[in-house]
Amino acid sequence: MSANTPIMGSSAFLKKEKNFKNNMDSELTADVNFTSRIKNFQESVNGIGELLKNAFEKDVYERLDIGDRVKYDLFLSYTLNSLFWLYLRTQGEDPAKHAVKSEIDRVRDYNTKAKQVQDRRTIMPRIDVAAAQRFIRSGLWQPNQSDNQNADINVEGAEGTGEEDNDTVPEHQ
């Protein structure tokens, strides 16, 4: 066969293919469930696109403090890897066997570590030195001593706090 020789029945094949496409189009547009899912998918993709546009603005990153920058970086890493995961699924590949799986797991691990650091900063108890001094002073109060002697009791490590001692020892009955 030469390059100029037409394929046998090519016009009939093209006609059948065109009819098949037209039938599929009409069947798919008539399927309400399918069209609603496609519209929902399209809206979701557009929403993700808008979110990513806003996330990639120039000034956003510079205005963030270090904790928010970590959250921002983790958010973008997880989002982009998840989108690639979805892309692999649409291409018929198993993303669980792809390197993107380990990358998503790595981002999750870092997200957990960042959360632990944040929790340590916010949940970690702080010692109120002035309140601790008042508790100790009132616990060491003895009825034989005058109020002035009790006020002179210092708690170890509480010296030099810069606070004046205006507390009075409560009178016990």
C-alpha positions as CSV (number, residue, x, y, z in Angstrom):
1,M,0.0,0.0,0.0
2,S,1.3,3.4,-0.9
3,A,0.8,6.5,1.2
4,N,-1.7,7.9,-1.2
5,T,-3.9,4.8,-1.2
6,P,-7.0,5.5,1.0
7,I,-7.7,3.1,3.8
8,M,-10.5,0.8,2.9
9,G,-13.8,2.0,4.2
10,S,-12.2,5.1,5.9
11,S,-15.2,7.3,5.0
12,A,-17.6,4.8,6.5
13,F,-15.4,4.5,9.6
14,L,-15.4,8.3,10.0
15,K,-19.1,8.4,9.6
16,K,-19.6,5.7,12.2
17,E,-17.2,7.5,14.6
18,K,-19.1,10.8,14.1
19,N,-22.4,9.1,14.8
20,F,-21.0,7.4,17.9
21,K,-19.7,10.7,19.2
22,N,-23.1,12.4,18.6
23,N,-24.9,9.5,20.3
24,M,-22.5,9.6,23.3
25,D,-22.9,13.4,23.6
26,S,-26.7,13.1,23.6
27,E,-26.6,10.2,26.0
28,L,-24.2,11.9,28.4
29,T,-26.1,15.2,28.4
30,A,-29.3,13.4,29.1
31,D,-27.8,11.7,32.1
32,V,-28.6,14.1,34.9
33,N,-26.4,12.3,37.5
34,F,-23.4,12.4,35.2
35,T,-23.9,16.1,34.2
36,S,-24.3,17.2,37.8
37,R,-21.1,15.4,38.8
38,I,-19.2,17.0,36.0
39,K,-20.5,20.4,36.9
40,N,-19.6,19.9,40.5
41,F,-16.2,18.7,39.5
42,Q,-15.7,21.7,37.3
43,E,-16.8,24.1,40.1
44,S,-14.3,22.4,42.5
45,V,-11.5,22.7,40.0
46,N,-12.3,26.4,39.5
47,G,-12.4,26.9,43.3
48,I,-9.0,25.2,43.7
49,G,-7.6,27.4,40.9
50,E,-8.9,30.6,42.6
51,L,-7.5,29.4,46.0
52,L,-4.1,28.7,44.4
53,K,-4.1,32.1,42.6
54,N,-4.6,33.8,46.0
55,A,-2.0,31.7,47.7
56,F,0.6,32.5,45.1
57,E,0.3,36.3,45.4
58,K,3.7,38.0,45.9
59,D,3.0,39.9,49.1
60,V,1.3,37.1,51.0
61,Y,4.4,35.2,52.1
62,E,6.4,38.3,53.2
63,R,3.6,39.4,55.5
64,L,3.5,36.1,57.5
65,D,5.3,35.3,60.7
66,I,7.4,32.2,61.0
67,G,4.6,30.0,62.3
68,D,2.2,31.0,59.6
69,R,4.9,30.5,57.0
70,V,5.3,26.9,58.1
71,K,1.6,26.4,57.9
72,Y,1.6,28.1,54.4
73,D,4.4,25.9,53.1
74,L,2.8,22.7,54.4
75,F,-0.6,23.7,53.0
76,L,0.8,24.3,49.5
77,S,2.9,21.2,49.6
78,Y,0.0,19.0,50.6
79,T,-2.4,20.7,48.2
80,L,-0.1,20.3,45.2
81,N,0.7,16.7,46.0
82,S,-2.9,15.9,46.5
83,L,-3.8,17.5,43.1
84,F,-1.1,15.4,41.5
85,W,-2.5,12.3,43.3
86,L,-5.9,13.1,41.7
87,Y,-4.2,13.7,38.3
88,L,-2.6,10.2,38.5
89,R,-6.0,8.7,39.4
90,T,-7.6,10.4,36.3
91,Q,-4.9,8.9,34.2
92,G,-5.6,5.4,35.5
93,E,-2.4,5.0,37.5
94,D,-2.3,3.8,41.1
95,P,-0.9,6.7,43.1
96,A,-0.2,4.5,46.1
97,K,2.7,2.9,44.0
98,H,4.0,6.3,42.9
99,A,6.5,8.5,44.7
100,V,3.8,11.1,45.4
101,K,2.5,8.7,48.2
102,S,5.8,9.0,50.1
103,E,5.8,12.8,49.6
104,I,2.3,13.2,51.0
105,D,3.3,11.0,54.0
106,R,6.4,13.2,54.5
107,V,4.2,16.4,54.4
108,R,1.8,14.8,56.9
109,D,4.7,14.0,59.3
110,Y,6.0,17.6,59.1
111,N,2.4,18.8,59.7
112,T,2.3,16.7,62.8
113,K,5.6,18.0,64.0
114,A,4.6,21.6,63.4
115,K,1.4,21.0,65.3
116,Q,3.4,19.6,68.2
117,V,5.6,22.7,68.3
118,Q,2.6,25.0,68.2
119,D,1.0,23.0,71.0
120,R,4.1,23.3,73.1
121,R,4.1,27.0,72.7
122,T,0.5,27.5,73.6
123,I,-0.2,24.7,76.1
124,M,3.1,24.8,78.0
125,P,2.4,26.0,81.6
126,R,4.1,29.2,82.7
127,I,5.0,29.9,86.3
128,D,3.7,33.0,87.9
129,V,6.6,33.9,90.2
130,A,4.7,36.6,92.2
131,A,1.8,34.2,92.9
132,A,4.2,31.4,93.9
133,Q,5.9,33.8,96.3
134,R,2.5,34.8,97.9
135,F,1.6,31.1,98.3
136,I,4.9,30.3,100.0
137,R,4.8,33.4,102.2
138,S,1.3,32.6,103.5
139,G,2.3,29.0,104.0
140,L,5.3,30.0,106.1
141,W,3.4,32.4,108.3
142,Q,3.8,31.7,112.0
143,P,1.7,33.3,114.7
144,N,4.7,34.2,116.8
145,Q,6.4,36.4,114.2
146,S,5.3,39.9,113.4
147,D,4.1,40.8,110.0
148,N,7.4,42.5,109.1
149,Q,9.4,39.3,109.7
150,N,7.2,37.3,107.4
151,A,7.5,39.9,104.7
152,D,11.3,39.4,104.7
153,I,11.1,35.7,103.8
154,N,12.5,35.3,100.3
155,V,11.8,32.4,98.0
156,E,14.9,30.8,96.4
157,G,15.3,32.0,92.8
158,A,12.7,34.8,93.2
159,E,15.1,37.5,94.0
160,G,15.5,40.3,91.5
161,T,12.1,40.0,89.9
162,G,11.8,43.8,90.0
163,E,8.5,43.7,91.8
164,E,8.0,45.4,95.1
165,D,6.6,43.4,98.0
166,N,3.4,45.2,98.8
167,D,1.6,42.0,100.0
168,T,0.5,41.8,103.6
169,V,0.3,38.5,105.5
170,P,-3.3,37.5,106.2
171,E,-4.3,37.5,109.8
172,H,-5.3,34.0,111.1
173,Q,-7.8,33.6,113.8
